[in-house]
Amino acid sequence: MVEAHQLSRRDARRLAVRAQLLTRERPTDVEDTVRALPLLQLDPTRAVAPSAELVLWSRLGSSYAARELWDLVDEQRVVELRGALRPAEDVALFRAEMDAWPGVGDLTAWQRGNAAWVEANNACRMDVLDLLRTDGPLHLRDLPDTCVQPWTSSGWNDRKNVQMLLGFLVARGEVAAAGGTGRDRLWDLAERVYPDGPQVPLQEALRRRDEQRLRSLGLARASGPEVPGEPVVVGAAGEPAVVEGVPGQWRVDPELLEATRAQRFAGRTALLSPFDRLLHDRRRMGEVFEFDYVLEMYKPAAKRRWGYYALPVLHGDRLVGKVDAKAERAQGVLRVAAVHEDVPFGATVAAGVRAELVDLARWLDLELELPG
């Protein structure tokens, strides 16, 4: 049995920051950065910039052009899957799960219900696949709704039959996003979008995904409650570790840990997307970074402390504040309503935040307007 690594909170933070490519040594290649992260969560909010683009800017700086990411999508070197952009080669790690849809072992009532709904609307499924085969890629609005059993729910998806069916066809590995975003997203047969390659057996694929996730996070819990989107737990990947002052045990990537301890840590200041993977595990964010943050875009304005789309501030290995900023494109301005300091910034941190805001405005091709 491997003895648990002993980490201070600072060790743990630096491991996480290094894993997410947020040290002073910035990456320079977009595709390599996506591969290392190895996913960019998609979110339609454009208060500053789409999150996937903002995450890459946080790593690469204003030398990165957003078009570079979407060129990779158009070339199918990066693909959309499960609400995120991922390297195309990673699809091989999901194929066995697609083939096993709606799941393996004892299925939940929800899984059985989804399978029954798709089966009841199999004629519509075939209509969609046939039309994509002959005319694809197509927009959602171009696909026929011949469902005989409507999708019913108490939420906003009620009777959005084709939209729900497409989601299940993606989960089954029959259809894939083929470019575009939001309402302009295109759909095509998965075989024309995903790369060819051998299928990885299910248990091996799950193991490799856990290992990949741990490399990108640096340290994570072995198990825990489910979270929306990509998991934050890593099973038996890596080696055990304990963090001083934090209860329970963690898993760490041993190679990354060794590299972090062997090299002098050189941090920098960075402004992060609210959907950045450094923050995605809110429990880890609180326990290791001791940072208080909630995305407040869903709160009434009067109840917000930091702003609609406040950008967390990383300085070195600490999360130290939030910047309430908004890209007002019609006015040509990146307007900063407030800079919230969790701890007094001091001259070095304040200068770093200002430099990042200047770079962000340059990248967005907007004038920077600071408060006061």
Secondary structure, 3 states (H helix, E strand, C coil): CCCCEEECHHHHHHHHHHHCCCCCCCCCCHHHHHHHCCCEECCCCCCCCCHHHHHHHHHHCCCCCHHHHHHHHHCCCEEEECCEEEEHHHHHHCHHHHHCCCCCCCCCHHHHHHHHHHHHCHHHHHHHHHHHHHHCCEEHHHCCCCCCCCCCCCCCCCCCHHHHHHHHHHHCCCEEECCCCHHHCEEEEHHHCCCCCCCCCHHHHHHHHHHHHHHHHCEECCCCCCCCCCCCCCCCCCEEEEECCCCCCEEECHHHHHHHHHCCCCCCEEECCCCCHHHHCHHHHHHHCCCCCCCCCCCCHHHCCCCCCCEEEEECCEEEEEEEEEEECCCCEEEEEEEEECCCCHHHHHHHHHHHHHHHHHHHCCEEECCC
